[in-house]
Amino acid sequence: MSATTLTPTPPAPGRIAPGASRTLGNRVSLEQSLRNSFTMAWRGLLKIKRTPEQLFDVTLQPIIFTLMFTYIFGGAISGDVQSYLPVIIPGILVQTVITTSIVTGVQLREDMDKGVFDRFKSLPIARISPLAGALLADTVRYAIATTLTFVMGYIMGFRPEAGLGGVLMGAVLVIVCAWAISWVFAFFGVIARTASSVQGISMLILFPLTFLSNAFVPVDTMPDWLQGFVNVNPVSHLVTAVREVTTSGTLGADAAFALIGAAVIVAVFAPLTVRAYMRKA
């Protein structure tokens, strides 16, 4: 009996033969990275639409804090509520929006714990897009908190001398700085073990910065040893910058200091966050 020799059938043009090695590309263009990031940002907004309770902090907190702080401290600090509004509204705005940035790290940790990011690994998308999309989506939260704070102040009688232009410049300044600070909490979200630990660490850092500032009371009413810290506190410079821009419509030295500080935060924590995230992604 003669042996039969089987000749393998060559693959069709454009197809790879079984068992043949092939090179997989691991680089994604900048255009695709941006497109994927905006898609992930849209996913974050859809999450808010389906679970609107996620907006409780940016909707109820500005209203409650504005009413509470104004009517508790207004008479004692400025003599009456109307005189206190130009002082407290910028302070409440900065405190509310910066506090909201904690949610970035908390939700990032929750998504990683639930395995959502593991599913993203199997998709043909830029690896950085889930992180970038989360940071982009949270800017909408900052905008909502900013709008509600100014609206609440207007209802209570706050009338910025710089008009709508000053209000818009102050809003953009706060949102930019909050987005920069969110990189810090995103870093905690990547390296922490649980979402509750992210929130605990973030509050431990943020509360002294917001309350030990000029957001609610004049600096000269504080002890001398505390004034030194308050005067160099970046939150104090941001609050002062918002007060100046809503009053005179100009961005002065405090605004420059706040923006430089925001740039330094991004320059330091963005690479740290991306590096830690890439190790896990």
C-alpha positions as CSV (number, residue, x, y, z in Angstrom):
1,M,0.0,0.0,0.0
2,S,1.4,3.4,-1.0
3,A,1.4,6.2,1.6
4,T,-0.7,9.3,0.8
5,T,1.0,12.6,1.2
6,L,-1.3,15.5,2.3
7,T,-0.3,18.9,1.0
8,P,-1.6,21.8,3.2
9,T,-4.0,24.1,1.4
10,P,-2.5,27.6,1.2
11,P,-4.6,30.3,3.0
12,A,-6.8,32.6,1.0
13,P,-5.3,35.9,0.1
14,G,-5.4,38.3,3.0
15,R,-5.8,35.6,5.6
16,I,-3.3,34.2,8.1
17,A,-2.7,30.5,8.2
18,P,-3.5,28.7,11.4
19,G,-0.6,28.5,13.7
20,A,1.3,31.2,11.9
21,S,2.7,34.0,14.1
22,R,1.5,37.5,13.7
23,T,2.4,40.8,15.2
24,L,-0.2,42.7,17.1
25,G,0.0,46.4,17.3
26,N,0.1,47.9,20.8
27,R,0.1,51.5,19.9
28,V,-3.0,53.7,19.5
29,S,-3.1,57.0,17.7
30,L,-3.7,60.3,19.5
31,E,-6.9,60.7,17.6
32,Q,-8.3,57.3,18.7
33,S,-7.2,58.0,22.3
34,L,-9.1,61.2,22.3
35,R,-12.1,59.6,20.7
36,N,-12.1,56.7,23.2
37,S,-11.7,59.1,26.1
38,F,-14.7,61.2,25.1
39,T,-16.7,57.9,24.6
40,M,-15.8,56.9,28.2
41,A,-16.7,60.4,29.4
42,W,-20.1,59.9,27.7
43,R,-20.4,56.6,29.6
44,G,-19.8,58.5,32.8
45,L,-22.6,60.9,32.0
46,L,-25.0,58.1,31.2
47,K,-24.2,56.6,34.6
48,I,-25.3,59.9,36.2
49,K,-28.5,59.8,34.1
50,R,-29.4,56.3,35.2
51,T,-28.4,56.9,38.9
52,P,-29.3,60.6,39.5
53,E,-28.6,60.1,43.3
54,Q,-24.9,60.5,42.3
55,L,-25.7,64.2,41.9
56,F,-26.9,64.7,45.5
57,D,-23.6,66.1,46.6
58,V,-23.4,68.7,43.8
59,T,-27.1,69.7,44.0
60,L,-28.0,69.6,47.7
61,Q,-24.6,70.5,49.2
62,P,-24.3,74.0,47.6
63,I,-27.9,74.8,48.7
64,I,-27.6,73.5,52.3
65,F,-24.1,75.0,52.9
66,T,-25.0,78.4,51.4
67,L,-28.1,78.7,53.6
68,M,-26.5,77.3,56.7
69,F,-23.2,79.3,56.7
70,T,-24.8,82.5,55.5
71,Y,-27.4,82.7,58.2
72,I,-25.2,81.3,61.0
73,F,-22.1,83.5,60.4
74,G,-23.5,86.4,58.4
75,G,-24.6,88.6,61.3
76,A,-21.6,87.7,63.5
77,I,-18.9,88.4,60.9
78,S,-20.3,91.0,58.6
79,G,-23.2,92.5,60.6
80,D,-25.9,91.3,58.2
81,V,-26.5,88.6,55.6
82,Q,-26.3,90.9,52.6
83,S,-22.9,92.1,53.5
84,Y,-21.7,88.6,54.1
85,L,-22.8,87.2,50.7
86,P,-19.8,88.6,48.7
87,V,-17.5,86.8,51.2
88,I,-19.3,83.5,51.6
89,I,-20.5,82.7,48.1
90,P,-16.9,82.4,46.6
91,G,-15.9,80.5,49.7
92,I,-18.8,78.0,49.5
93,L,-18.2,77.7,45.7
94,V,-14.5,76.7,46.1
95,Q,-15.3,74.4,49.0
96,T,-18.2,72.6,47.3
97,V,-16.5,72.1,43.9
98,I,-13.2,71.0,45.4
99,T,-14.9,68.6,47.7
100,T,-16.9,67.2,44.7
101,S,-13.6,66.2,43.1
102,I,-13.2,63.5,45.7
103,V,-15.8,61.5,43.8
104,T,-13.4,61.0,41.0
105,G,-11.1,58.8,43.0
106,V,-14.0,57.0,44.8
107,Q,-15.8,56.0,41.6
108,L,-12.6,55.1,39.9
109,R,-11.8,52.6,42.8
110,E,-15.4,51.3,42.7
111,D,-15.2,50.6,39.0
112,M,-11.9,48.8,39.4
113,D,-13.2,46.7,42.3
114,K,-16.3,45.7,40.3
115,G,-14.2,44.5,37.4
116,V,-15.4,47.1,35.0
117,F,-11.9,48.0,34.0
118,D,-11.0,44.4,33.5
119,R,-13.7,44.3,30.8
120,F,-12.2,47.4,29.2
121,K,-8.9,45.5,28.8
122,S,-10.5,43.2,26.3
123,L,-11.7,46.0,24.1
124,P,-9.7,47.5,21.3
125,I,-9.5,50.9,22.9
126,A,-6.7,53.1,24.3
127,R,-5.8,51.9,27.7
128,I,-5.8,55.4,29.1
129,S,-9.3,56.2,27.9
130,P,-11.2,54.9,31.0
131,L,-9.2,57.1,33.3
132,A,-9.2,60.1,31.0
133,G,-13.0,59.7,30.4
134,A,-13.7,59.6,34.2
135,L,-11.8,62.9,34.7
136,L,-13.6,64.5,31.8
137,A,-17.1,63.4,32.9
138,D,-16.6,64.9,36.4
139,T,-16.1,68.4,35.0
140,V,-19.9,68.3,34.4
141,R,-20.3,67.7,38.1
142,Y,-18.1,70.8,38.8
143,A,-20.2,72.9,36.4
144,I,-23.4,71.9,38.1
145,A,-22.1,72.6,41.6
146,T,-20.8,76.0,40.4
147,T,-24.0,77.0,38.7
148,L,-26.2,76.0,41.7
149,T,-23.9,78.0,44.1
150,F,-24.2,81.2,42.1
151,V,-27.9,80.7,41.5
152,M,-28.5,80.2,45.2
153,G,-26.4,83.3,46.0
154,Y,-28.4,85.3,43.5
155,I,-31.7,84.2,45.1
156,M,-30.4,85.3,48.5
157,G,-29.4,88.7,47.1
158,F,-25.8,88.3,45.9
159,R,-25.2,90.7,43.0
160,P,-21.6,90.5,41.7
161,E,-20.3,93.9,40.7
162,A,-18.4,92.4,37.7
163,G,-21.6,91.1,36.3
164,L,-22.0,87.9,34.3
165,G,-18.5,88.1,32.8
166,G,-16.9,88.1,36.2
167,V,-19.1,85.2,37.3
168,L,-18.1,83.1,34.2
169,M,-14.4,83.8,34.7
170,G,-14.7,82.8,38.4
171,A,-16.6,79.6,37.4
172,V,-14.0,78.6,34.8
173,L,-11.2,79.3,37.3
174,V,-12.7,77.1,40.0
175,I,-13.5,74.3,37.5
176,V,-10.0,74.2,36.1
177,C,-8.5,74.1,39.6
178,A,-10.9,71.4,40.7
179,W,-10.1,69.3,37.7
180,A,-6.4,69.6,38.5
181,I,-7.0,68.5,42.1
182,S,-9.0,65.6,40.9
183,W,-5.8,64.1,39.7
184,V,-4.7,63.8,43.3
185,F,-7.8,61.8,44.2
186,A,-7.6,59.8,41.0
187,F,-4.1,58.7,42.2
188,F,-5.5,57.6,45.5
189,G,-8.3,55.8,43.7
190,V,-5.8,53.7,41.7
191,I,-3.4,52.8,44.6
192,A,-5.9,52.4,47.4
193,R,-7.5,49.1,48.3
194,T,-11.1,50.2,48.8
195,A,-13.4,53.1,47.9
196,S,-14.0,53.9,51.6
197,S,-10.3,54.3,52.1
198,V,-10.1,56.7,49.2
199,Q,-12.8,58.8,50.7
200,G,-11.3,58.7,54.1
201,I,-7.8,59.8,52.9
202,S,-9.2,62.5,50.7
203,M,-11.3,64.0,53.4
204,L,-8.4,63.9,55.8
205,I,-6.4,66.0,53.3
206,L,-9.1,68.3,52.0
207,F,-11.0,69.3,55.1
208,P,-8.0,71.1,56.7
209,L,-7.3,72.9,53.5
210,T,-10.9,74.1,53.0
211,F,-11.7,75.1,56.6
212,L,-8.3,76.4,57.5
213,S,-8.6,79.1,54.8
214,N,-10.2,82.5,54.3
215,A,-13.3,80.9,52.8
216,F,-15.6,81.6,55.7
217,V,-14.0,84.1,58.1
218,P,-11.5,87.0,57.8
219,V,-7.9,85.9,58.3
220,D,-7.2,88.7,60.8
221,T,-9.6,87.1,63.3
222,M,-7.4,84.0,63.6
223,P,-4.4,83.4,65.9
224,D,-1.1,84.6,64.5
225,W,0.3,81.1,64.2
226,L,-2.7,80.0,62.1
227,Q,-2.7,83.1,59.9
228,G,0.7,82.0,58.5
229,F,-0.7,78.7,57.3
230,V,-3.9,80.3,56.0
231,N,-2.0,82.9,54.0
232,V,0.0,80.3,52.1
233,N,-2.9,77.9,51.7
234,P,-3.7,77.4,48.0
235,V,-7.4,77.3,48.8
236,S,-7.2,80.8,50.3
237,H,-5.6,82.1,47.1
238,L,-8.3,80.5,45.0
239,V,-11.1,82.0,47.2
240,T,-9.5,85.4,47.0
241,A,-9.1,85.2,43.2
242,V,-12.8,84.3,42.8
243,R,-13.8,87.3,45.1
244,E,-11.6,89.6,43.0
245,V,-12.9,88.5,39.7
246,T,-16.6,88.6,40.7
247,T,-16.0,92.1,42.2
248,S,-13.7,93.8,39.7
249,G,-13.7,91.4,36.7
250,T,-9.9,91.1,36.7
251,L,-7.6,88.2,37.4
252,G,-4.8,89.2,39.8
253,A,-1.9,87.7,41.5
254,D,-4.0,85.2,43.5
255,A,-5.5,83.9,40.3
256,A,-2.1,83.4,38.8
257,F,-0.9,81.6,42.0
258,A,-4.0,79.3,41.9
259,L,-3.4,78.5,38.2
260,I,0.3,77.9,38.7
261,G,-0.5,75.6,41.6
262,A,-3.0,73.7,39.5
263,A,-0.4,73.2,36.8
264,V,2.1,71.9,39.3
265,I,-0.5,69.4,40.7
266,V,-1.2,68.1,37.2
267,A,2.5,68.0,36.3
268,V,3.2,65.9,39.4
269,F,0.1,63.7,39.9
270,A,-0.9,63.1,36.2
271,P,2.3,61.0,35.4
272,L,2.0,59.2,38.8
273,T,-1.6,58.4,38.3
274,V,-1.1,57.3,34.7
275,R,1.9,55.1,35.6
276,A,0.0,53.5,38.5
277,Y,-3.0,53.0,36.4
278,M,-1.1,51.4,33.5
279,R,0.4,48.9,35.8
280,K,-3.0,47.7,36.8
281,A,-4.6,48.1,33.4
